[in-house]
Amino acid sequence: MSTSANTATISPGGMGVPPVCGAGSASPANLQTGGTPVLPERNQTIDVSLGPQHPSTHGVFRMNVTLDGETVTKLQPVFGYLHRNHEKIAEGNSWLAAMPYTDRLDYICPLTNNWAYALAVEKLAGIEVAERAEYIRVITAELTRLQNHTVFLGFILGDMGAWGSALMYAFREREKILDLFESLTGARMMCNYMRFGGCRCDLPAGWIQSARKLVDGFPAFLDEMEALLTGNEILLARLQGIAPLTAERAINGGLSGPCLRASGVDYDIRKVENYGVYNRFKFRVPRGSTGDCYDRFMIRVLEARESVEILKQAIAGIPEGPIVNPKAKQRGFRPPAGEAYGRIEGPKGELGFYLISNGSDRPYRFRIRPPSLINLTLLEELSIGTKIADVMVILGSIDIVLGEVDR
Amino acid sequence: MNIPGSGIIKGLAVTARNFLGSYVEKDRLTTEQYPEERPKLPENARSFPFLVFDGEDPEAGMRCVSCKICEKECPPQCIYIVQDRDAAGKAIKRPKVFDIDISVCMSCQICVEVCPFESIRMDQDYELSSFDRFGSLVLGKSRLLKSNTYYRNIHPTEAAETDARLEADRKKKEAAAAAKAAAAEKAAAEKAAKAAVEPEVKA
């Protein structure tokens, strides 16, 4: 197997058939077959090392792909290029100091990561969350979901080779959401906004109005994106029927989030656990039927539309009040000894934090359940039997972020 | 939908609308021509920490008392503080060295939140690229100290709140000091009266 990047080597493969062409491989027995030319064996395979590539694909990720012609027979993901030892760093820092590191897990969706960690700590220490903060959490999380799915729509086109318009339209719209994040939290991507028992600061003046304006205008953008994409014959040919996944396999593989629902499983942690104040909002959980790439693509569009509905309700219903539970301590915080697992429905799937406290000022164990990594485990199964050109699309349809895979 | 190619034509109509729209709609042309056109940062925007001082003299008006809470709480440990000492070797409530390595800093503003003296705040300066790793990315006291006026300029709302809080604290302290002084005066007067009475008794 080749180890250097972007190189291909030819190796003998198949049912133990020895190579019969090339220098030194022709045995005397072959030469005695009566002058018939010796043709290359058909079942030769090629090992291709795909990646590691530029971050504008899906991060620094490599796949060792074994090809039979153009068909994938084996795929081995190689990751860890972005490993930053996040869990161990968090175990050496105070509880509060782990919060900014969670921004850097899935750097497309910092606010949902913040929420998952805050939720786990609140569960561990039994902290009530301020009512207004719960609404702000829902608003920021759903905006995060919108921007994640928007970026997804742009990037999957890039994976298909249509680099340009769709991605730029998606990024233009995403930037408007990031502007909202920046005016609220101070940073576009590394927000570090949520705190135990609430949020760090209150909404600035006029923020709700601009959020409402963005949310009201968002369906128009989704319509435009759908006009651009969903009926496009090339896109349909590249996505429909590619790498279908049955509901049973999706469940057994531990998938979560949009990938699981695309296979027709009705499982959304917002509905199952009713964390935060999600039980106050009316929304539907879209589901796919065959679980092919097109279902995984369309489910994001439908989810974005449902997020818009949640956002409208949350913006209309946001109460006044304190932004953080005054009883919750941030600095020098020492939760009682114990363990807790807090999970939320992140834009990519179930994001969970498993925390063990021994009563000290730092976590004893800090474990992250990243949706990207676990969804990625089915990549080989999905890819085997497809063409090499589809592998990138399948990878794109799973929607991973390497910051979260490698941690 | 059934006509072959209709999906592509529909998509092309979208790109055409965006292309032509970029000439008339501000929403469709969002690019900023950066060095010529400066972005207007929102008030909450943050880059790296700086130290606030009151009045004109950075050293005299420094709010930092070298309590080292920020140094302890900083997640990537990018703050380095050495407390100042007077000639007799007694610790003074003032940092002698205050360094922030902004190439390590992750702009999380936890130092700002934990500072009890409203001393460390987030800057908005982002043009900090340099060829010199240690000379220009490790900020010393001289580059970190910025006036309260500057702080009021970049974060008006936050600065107003801080100023109000400091003013209230100062008034409270003054009132406490006045009360203390009054109590001391009263005690002294009583003592004097007692002393005045005592000799009479002795006599």
Chai-1 contact restraints between the chains, C-beta under 6 A:
chainA,res_idxA,chainB,res_idxB,connection_type,confidence,min_distance_angstrom,max_distance_angstrom,comment,restraint_id
A,N93,B,P75,contact,1.0,0.0,6.0,A-B,restraint_1
A,A97,B,P75,contact,1.0,0.0,6.0,A-B,restraint_2
A,P100,B,P75,contact,1.0,0.0,6.0,A-B,restraint_3
A,P100,B,M106,contact,1.0,0.0,6.0,A-B,restraint_4
A,P100,B,C108,contact,1.0,0.0,6.0,A-B,restraint_5
A,S165,B,T15,contact,1.0,0.0,6.0,A-B,restraint_6
A,R172,B,T30,contact,1.0,0.0,6.0,A-B,restraint_7
A,E182,B,P42,contact,1.0,0.0,6.0,A-B,restraint_8
A,E182,B,A45,contact,1.0,0.0,6.0,A-B,restraint_9
A,S183,B,P42,contact,1.0,0.0,6.0,A-B,restraint_10
A,S183,B,N44,contact,1.0,0.0,6.0,A-B,restraint_11
A,G186,B,N44,contact,1.0,0.0,6.0,A-B,restraint_12
A,G186,B,A45,contact,1.0,0.0,6.0,A-B,restraint_13
A,G186,B,R46,contact,1.0,0.0,6.0,A-B,restraint_14
A,N192,B,C108,contact,1.0,0.0,6.0,A-B,restraint_15
A,E224,B,V14,contact,1.0,0.0,6.0,A-B,restraint_16
A,A227,B,K10,contact,1.0,0.0,6.0,A-B,restraint_17
A,A227,B,V14,contact,1.0,0.0,6.0,A-B,restraint_18
A,L228,B,G11,contact,1.0,0.0,6.0,A-B,restraint_19
A,L228,B,V14,contact,1.0,0.0,6.0,A-B,restraint_20
A,G231,B,G7,contact,1.0,0.0,6.0,A-B,restraint_21
A,G231,B,K10,contact,1.0,0.0,6.0,A-B,restraint_22
A,N232,B,G7,contact,1.0,0.0,6.0,A-B,restraint_23
A,N232,B,I8,contact,1.0,0.0,6.0,A-B,restraint_24
A,N232,B,G11,contact,1.0,0.0,6.0,A-B,restraint_25
A,E233,B,G7,contact,1.0,0.0,6.0,A-B,restraint_26
A,R331,B,V114,contact,1.0,0.0,6.0,A-B,restraint_27
